[in-house]
Amino acid sequence: MPNKFAILPLAVAACLAADSPKPKKTPLDEAHTRSEPSQRKALSDLTREFGSKVARAPVASVKRKNYIDDHIFGKMEREGVPHAGLATDAEFLRRVHLDLTGLIPEADAARKFLADTDPDKRDKVVDSILAITPDEIAYKRATPFIDKWVWFFGDLFRSTHEFPGNAAFSHYLNDVLLKNVPYDAVARELITAEGRSSVSNALLHFLVRDAVFQQGGVGVLGGINSQTINHEDTADNNSINVTRVFLGINLECISCHAGAGHLENSNIYLTGKSREDFWRHTAFFAQSPVKLPFHQQSEFSVLDEGGVYDVTTESKQRIQRHKADLTPTFLLTGERLRPGEKPRAGLARMLTSHAQFARTTVNMIWAELMGVGIVDPPFDFDLARMDPKNPPPSPWSVQPTHPELLDKLAEDFRAHHYDLKHLMRTICTSSAYQLSARFPGEWKDDYSRYFARRMVRRLSGLQLWDAITRATGKYDDLEMQETGKKVKLAVQARGIGRLPKELQSVLLTFGVSFRRHMSVGEPLRSSMDQIAVLLNGELVKKKIAVGDKGRLQDLLNHNPPLTNEQIAEELTLATLSRFPDAREKELAGELLANYRHQGAEDLMWALINKMDFVLNY
């Protein structure tokens, strides 16, 4: 397709920074920076690149709106770090829609918001996105907010179409979000789920997906050639998964060897833990074996029917175990079960009542909304580096960039009964969240640790495809996982398992997964294949082609006819959620005047290849 409308560099520019070669580090450098990986640096580089390409905008004054702002701006003020002004209304509207719904706003919504003079309109937009009506609850109707977060938690809990009954798990997540179920209750339900069939009891999916078969394979994903499940390996996997998802601590290493002598360059806290500590933590799952009661390859049971964690059983995944005290013991505190308490219920109680559960959750949501966590990566906490009053030995530093804010967010989360929507609203209505990606002076990489400007991110594959769909107005006819229900946007399918192969291929190219590994919190990677999809992909060509339906068709055949300026304005609102500037209007007008239908296609093609379309800023 000819490039007659090169307003800004195309999607190629969005590939800069994240995958560029990094200088080789010394072992001391590695030890100091292991908990500060390339994600923050990559986002800082991408943000710098974006800021150098986009036009400057007036710097809006910043006022402190809640305790987040007191911590963020207070620290910068004390340490002499400058910060950006507020984002423009157009930038904020697009950002908050992408972050809370995964979608760009409709053109009419953008036009209305930009014309609104209400000083509280930003808070009202956040509230409107989060709002759930009684009818939506009664009829279990999904909203864009729910669709986005069902997908998010589907990624977190690795809910995959490869397990029959997966649609029921998506429905469970839908209900949790509709009713705003406290997140600690969700954790307890998943950890203690019990039933005779994972097909009829969807909650079992969280525990059975990592089952290890005696003669090879993990769950249905690795191929099953035996009906016998290795109980100890499966319990190990559940222990690792539960601890990482809900406590942000990765126990994979100490499941095979002691932390001492192995983890000194990556996690101080875990150097003090042994395999025996891990086994005692895992013993909470000893009396709840995962089984295949109906001799089906993917219909599991989990019942509290008794059992032991047998160290003499041959492991299929880890170094062979040895004899040890296997009394169920919570790794973080050494706490043990109360008299008569079921092991998994005890673990769920200890885990959700520990401060680390709230810290992990608020940091996970902060990372999703702000681009990078206060602790980064969000599921690799080092508990020996949390307290600035008790700092770690040199060359280590305190892990959270804002430890007091992290604790305050966790405290507020607990005080509001683990309310996820309250947490999201608190973050999104803060001025810290609403800062511009533009920076008025010289940017230094260290400023990124202060959240001194908006960190620019690539759109995820899911966001990008649905943005193209919404912008072009050419909606798909897709199937929601395992239900036969037809939906118009990829996010509404709640997983890629039942999507057309062509669309699966596009989404996989942009990093959307089959959920065989947890992808939440992982950096978004770029590639030349992604650029090729945007510049010349067949599915993208079909979306932007003038045909019998879609936005271009409607605009070109509008009655009364629209001017070229009106068409350019509508397309810019539909793609970038803002009005075109004078130069863009001039170029678009020439293109439409000279080529009309072909010019409209080229204009749409150029807009979806612009940096400010493929990025969340």
Helices and strands as residue ranges (DSSP letters): G 11-15, H 27-33, H 38-53, H 67-79, H 89-101, H 107-115, H 121-130, H 134-138, H 144-157, H 166-178, H 183-191, G 202-204, H 205-208, G 219-221, H 231-247, G 253-255, H 268-271, H 275-282, G 283-285, E 290-291, E 301-302, H 343-353, H 355-370, G 383-385, H 403-415, H 420-428, G 445-450, E 457-458, H 461-472, E 478-479, E 486-487, G 490-493, H 501-509, H 528-536, H 538-544, H 551-556, H 564-576, H 582-595, H 597-608, H 611-614, E 615-616
